[in-house]
Amino acid sequence: MKLDKKIFWDVDYDNLDWEKYAHWVIVRVFERGDVDDIRQVRRHYGDDEVKTALLNAKHIRYNRLHLAAAVIDEPINIIF
């Protein structure tokens, strides 16, 4: 999986454990990635894993909340 390195500006992209930190990666991509990045994450992890990660996220940027909810076709309730 090749994602835009700018999304992961604060970590060592080349040594990131994509499976161990899957939920963090998914949420990060939904917050900071573009449509292509989101498609790649969905292909790599599958929609069930993406849905689980987003529904259990402690924080999602407000401006991306509706996008995430539309992709998983379920409302996401996060307290701001």
N, CA and C atoms as an extended XYZ file, in Angstrom:
240
Properties=species:S:1:pos:R:3:atomname:S:1:resname:S:1:resid:I:1 pbc="F F F"
N         0.859       -1.168        0.000 N   MET     1
C         0.000        0.000        0.000 CA  MET     1
C         0.901        1.225        0.000 C   MET     1
N         0.664        2.102       -0.941 N   LYS     2
C         1.432        3.341       -1.054 CA  LYS     2
C         0.496        4.510       -0.793 C   LYS     2
N         0.680        5.136        0.343 N   LEU     3
C        -0.108        6.307        0.694 CA  LEU     3
C         0.784        7.538        0.685 C   LEU     3
N         0.183        8.688        0.570 N   ASP     4
C         0.926        9.944        0.575 CA  ASP     4
C         1.666       10.088        1.904 C   ASP     4
N         2.966       10.241        1.830 N   LYS     5
C         3.788       10.334        3.043 CA  LYS     5
C         3.446       11.561        3.876 C   LYS     5
N         2.863       12.578        3.255 N   LYS     6
C         2.483       13.783        4.004 CA  LYS     6
C         1.431       13.480        5.069 C   LYS     6
N         0.647       12.447        4.860 N   ILE     7
C        -0.378       12.069        5.837 CA  ILE     7
C         0.284       11.646        7.145 C   ILE     7
N         1.452       11.055        7.029 N   PHE     8
C         2.159       10.495        8.184 CA  PHE     8
C         3.428       11.292        8.485 C   PHE     8
N         3.297       12.591        8.422 N   TRP     9
C         4.427       13.504        8.596 CA  TRP     9
C         5.129       13.352        9.938 C   TRP     9
N         4.435       12.856       10.949 N   ASP    10
C         4.985       12.833       12.308 CA  ASP    10
C         5.510       11.464       12.744 C   ASP    10
N         5.532       10.491       11.825 N   VAL    11
C         6.046        9.156       12.148 CA  VAL    11
C         7.021        8.713       11.061 C   VAL    11
N         7.761        7.655       11.336 N   ASP    12
C         8.684        7.090       10.360 CA  ASP    12
C         7.885        6.225        9.386 C   ASP    12
N         7.521        6.802        8.260 N   TYR    13
C         6.669        6.145        7.271 CA  TYR    13
C         7.239        4.798        6.827 C   TYR    13
N         8.539        4.744        6.579 N   ASP    14
C         9.154        3.529        6.045 CA  ASP    14
C         9.160        2.367        7.037 C   ASP    14
N         9.030        2.651        8.315 N   ASN    15
C         9.037        1.586        9.327 CA  ASN    15
C         7.694        1.432       10.038 C   ASN    15
N         6.659        2.035        9.495 N   LEU    16
C         5.329        1.957       10.111 CA  LEU    16
C         4.773        0.542        9.973 C   LEU    16
N         4.314       -0.014       11.068 N   ASP    17
C         3.703       -1.347       11.065 CA  ASP    17
C         2.220       -1.181       10.696 C   ASP    17
N         1.912       -1.402        9.419 N   TRP    18
C         0.576       -1.146        8.875 CA  TRP    18
C        -0.504       -2.017        9.506 C   TRP    18
N        -0.150       -3.190        9.962 N   GLU    19
C        -1.141       -4.082       10.560 CA  GLU    19
C        -1.326       -3.794       12.054 C   GLU    19
N        -0.246       -3.601       12.762 N   LYS    20
C        -0.325       -3.333       14.195 CA  LYS    20
C        -1.096       -2.042       14.478 C   LYS    20
N        -0.904       -1.048       13.645 N   TYR    21
C        -1.535        0.262       13.851 CA  TYR    21
C        -2.642        0.523       12.830 C   TYR    21
N        -3.309       -0.533       12.391 N   ALA    22
C        -4.313       -0.427       11.331 CA  ALA    22
C        -5.396        0.604       11.642 C   ALA    22
N        -5.954        0.574       12.840 N   HIS    23
C        -7.040        1.502       13.154 CA  HIS    23
C        -6.552        2.946       13.149 C   HIS    23
N        -5.365        3.167       13.672 N   TRP    24
C        -4.796        4.517       13.660 CA  TRP    24
C        -4.557        4.975       12.221 C   TRP    24
N        -4.029        4.097       11.385 N   VAL    25
C        -3.766        4.426        9.981 CA  VAL    25
C        -5.068        4.781        9.276 C   VAL    25
N        -6.097        3.987        9.476 N   ILE    26
C        -7.388        4.225        8.825 CA  ILE    26
C        -7.935        5.597        9.204 C   ILE    26
N        -7.959        5.892       10.486 N   VAL    27
C        -8.489        7.186       10.934 CA  VAL    27
C        -7.634        8.324       10.393 C   VAL    27
N        -6.331        8.169       10.429 N   ARG    28
C        -5.420        9.210        9.929 CA  ARG    28
C        -5.671        9.486        8.457 C   ARG    28
N        -5.858        8.431        7.665 N   VAL    29
C        -6.107        8.601        6.236 CA  VAL    29
C        -7.442        9.298        6.004 C   VAL    29
N        -8.462        8.951        6.764 N   PHE    30
C        -9.748        9.623        6.606 CA  PHE    30
C        -9.662       11.085        7.007 C   PHE    30
N        -8.824       11.415        7.956 N   GLU    31
C        -8.676       12.804        8.379 CA  GLU    31
C        -7.842       13.633        7.410 C   GLU    31
N        -6.789       13.051        6.852 N   ARG    32
C        -5.810       13.848        6.115 CA  ARG    32
C        -5.591       13.438        4.657 C   ARG    32
N        -6.130       12.284        4.262 N   GLY    33
C        -5.869       11.788        2.918 CA  GLY    33
C        -6.873       12.285        1.898 C   GLY    33
N        -6.572       11.990        0.635 N   ASP    34
C        -7.508       12.330       -0.424 CA  ASP    34
C        -8.319       11.086       -0.797 C   ASP    34
N        -9.141       11.201       -1.798 N   VAL    35
C       -10.029       10.106       -2.185 CA  VAL    35
C        -9.236        8.861       -2.564 C   VAL    35
N        -8.129        9.022       -3.283 N   ASP    36
C        -7.318        7.871       -3.672 CA  ASP    36
C        -6.741        7.162       -2.447 C   ASP    36
N        -6.277        7.923       -1.469 N   ASP    37
C        -5.753        7.322       -0.240 CA  ASP    37
C        -6.839        6.523        0.477 C   ASP    37
N        -8.026        7.076        0.550 N   ILE    38
C        -9.143        6.391        1.206 CA  ILE    38
C        -9.484        5.096        0.458 C   ILE    38
N        -9.486        5.147       -0.864 N   ARG    39
C        -9.753        3.931       -1.649 CA  ARG    39
C        -8.706        2.851       -1.373 C   ARG    39
N        -7.453        3.261       -1.304 N   GLN    40
C        -6.392        2.288       -1.038 CA  GLN    40
C        -6.553        1.641        0.331 C   GLN    40
N        -6.907        2.438        1.327 N   VAL    41
C        -7.113        1.908        2.679 CA  VAL    41
C        -8.279        0.928        2.688 C   VAL    41
N        -9.346        1.252        1.989 N   ARG    42
C       -10.498        0.354        1.931 CA  ARG    42
C       -10.133       -0.958        1.240 C   ARG    42
N        -9.345       -0.890        0.175 N   ARG    43
C        -8.912       -2.112       -0.518 CA  ARG    43
C        -7.983       -2.942        0.360 C   ARG    43
N        -7.085       -2.285        1.051 N   HIS    44
C        -6.088       -2.992        1.856 CA  HIS    44
C        -6.707       -3.644        3.098 C   HIS    44
N        -7.492       -2.874        3.846 N   TYR    45
C        -8.028       -3.371        5.114 CA  TYR    45
C        -9.427       -3.977        4.996 C   TYR    45
N       -10.164       -3.613        3.974 N   GLY    46
C       -11.534       -4.101        3.821 CA  GLY    46
C       -12.516       -3.187        4.540 C   GLY    46
N       -13.739       -3.166        4.054 N   ASP    47
C       -14.745       -2.258        4.598 CA  ASP    47
C       -15.115       -2.565        6.046 C   ASP    47
N       -15.101       -3.827        6.446 N   ASP    48
C       -15.443       -4.157        7.834 CA  ASP    48
C       -14.425       -3.566        8.801 C   ASP    48
N       -13.145       -3.681        8.476 N   GLU    49
C       -12.090       -3.132        9.337 CA  GLU    49
C       -12.155       -1.603        9.363 C   GLU    49
N       -12.417       -1.005        8.201 N   VAL    50
C       -12.538        0.459        8.124 CA  VAL    50
C       -13.709        0.923        8.979 C   VAL    50
N       -14.819        0.249        8.863 N   LYS    51
C       -16.007        0.607        9.642 CA  LYS    51
C       -15.732        0.496       11.140 C   LYS    51
N       -15.117       -0.578       11.552 N   THR    52
C       -14.791       -0.771       12.967 CA  THR    52
C       -13.876        0.335       13.469 C   THR    52
N       -12.858        0.654       12.700 N   ALA    53
C       -11.908        1.704       13.104 CA  ALA    53
C       -12.594        3.049       13.238 C   ALA    53
N       -13.440        3.392       12.286 N   LEU    54
C       -14.095        4.700       12.315 CA  LEU    54
C       -15.140        4.795       13.430 C   LEU    54
N       -15.873        3.714       13.646 N   LEU    55
C       -16.881        3.745       14.710 CA  LEU    55
C       -16.255        3.774       16.104 C   LEU    55
N       -15.027        3.282       16.227 N   ASN    56
C       -14.347        3.263       17.517 CA  ASN    56
C       -13.332        4.393       17.685 C   ASN    56
N       -13.249        5.263       16.713 N   ALA    57
C       -12.290        6.369       16.779 CA  ALA    57
C       -12.647        7.314       17.922 C   ALA    57
N       -11.647        7.738       18.634 N   LYS    58
C       -11.855        8.703       19.718 CA  LYS    58
C       -11.970       10.118       19.177 C   LYS    58
N       -11.420       10.338       17.983 N   HIS    59
C       -11.463       11.664       17.390 CA  HIS    59
C       -11.393       11.545       15.878 C   HIS    59
N       -12.229       12.278       15.203 N   ILE    60
C       -12.149       12.465       13.755 CA  ILE    60
C       -12.400       13.943       13.514 C   ILE    60
N       -11.591       14.544       12.689 N   ARG    61
C       -11.783       15.964       12.383 CA  ARG    61
C       -13.215       16.195       11.924 C   ARG    61
N       -13.821       17.233       12.439 N   TYR    62
C       -15.225       17.513       12.143 CA  TYR    62
C       -15.473       17.634       10.640 C   TYR    62
N       -14.540       18.264        9.916 N   ASN    63
C       -14.756       18.461        8.481 CA  ASN    63
C       -14.672       17.156        7.691 C   ASN    63
N       -14.238       16.066        8.301 N   ARG    64
C       -14.175       14.768        7.631 CA  ARG    64
C       -15.184       13.768        8.181 C   ARG    64
N       -15.897       14.144        9.208 N   LEU    65
C       -16.846       13.247        9.857 CA  LEU    65
C       -17.938       12.777        8.901 C   LEU    65
N       -18.488       13.684        8.112 N   HIS    66
C       -19.565       13.322        7.194 CA  HIS    66
C       -19.063       12.420        6.070 C   HIS    66
N       -17.849       12.647        5.610 N   LEU    67
C       -17.262       11.774        4.598 CA  LEU    67
C       -17.124       10.356        5.137 C   LEU    67
N       -16.585       10.233        6.331 N   ALA    68
C       -16.408        8.914        6.942 CA  ALA    68
C       -17.755        8.214        7.116 C   ALA    68
N       -18.755        8.943        7.579 N   ALA    69
C       -20.085        8.361        7.776 CA  ALA    69
C       -20.688        7.909        6.447 C   ALA    69
N       -20.464        8.680        5.396 N   ALA    70
C       -20.998        8.313        4.081 CA  ALA    70
C       -20.310        7.065        3.537 C   ALA    70
N       -19.029        6.954        3.745 N   VAL    71
C       -18.287        5.793        3.236 CA  VAL    71
C       -18.743        4.506        3.915 C   VAL    71
N       -18.968        4.558        5.222 N   ILE    72
C       -19.382        3.327        5.922 CA  ILE    72
C       -20.904        3.196        5.982 C   ILE    72
N       -21.618        4.205        5.472 N   ASP    73
C       -23.084        4.201        5.415 CA  ASP    73
C       -23.703        4.005        6.797 C   ASP    73
N       -23.150        4.723        7.762 N   GLU    74
C       -23.654        4.668        9.136 CA  GLU    74
C       -23.226        5.955        9.856 C   GLU    74
N       -24.100        6.499       10.689 N   PRO    75
C       -23.717        7.719       11.413 CA  PRO    75
C       -22.580        7.455       12.402 C   PRO    75
N       -21.722        8.430       12.538 N   ILE    76
C       -20.632        8.350       13.494 CA  ILE    76
C       -20.860        9.430       14.539 C   ILE    76
N       -20.966        9.027       15.775 N   ASN    77
C       -21.219        9.962       16.858 CA  ASN    77
C       -19.970       10.127       17.703 C   ASN    77
N       -19.360       11.275       17.612 N   ILE    78
C       -18.185       11.590       18.403 CA  ILE    78
C       -18.475       12.886       19.150 C   ILE    78
N       -18.198       12.892       20.421 N   ILE    79
C       -18.445       14.079       21.240 CA  ILE    79
C       -17.306       15.062       21.022 C   ILE    79
N       -17.673       16.299       20.739 N   PHE    80
C       -16.665       17.340       20.532 CA  PHE    80
C       -16.535       18.204       21.743 C   PHE    80
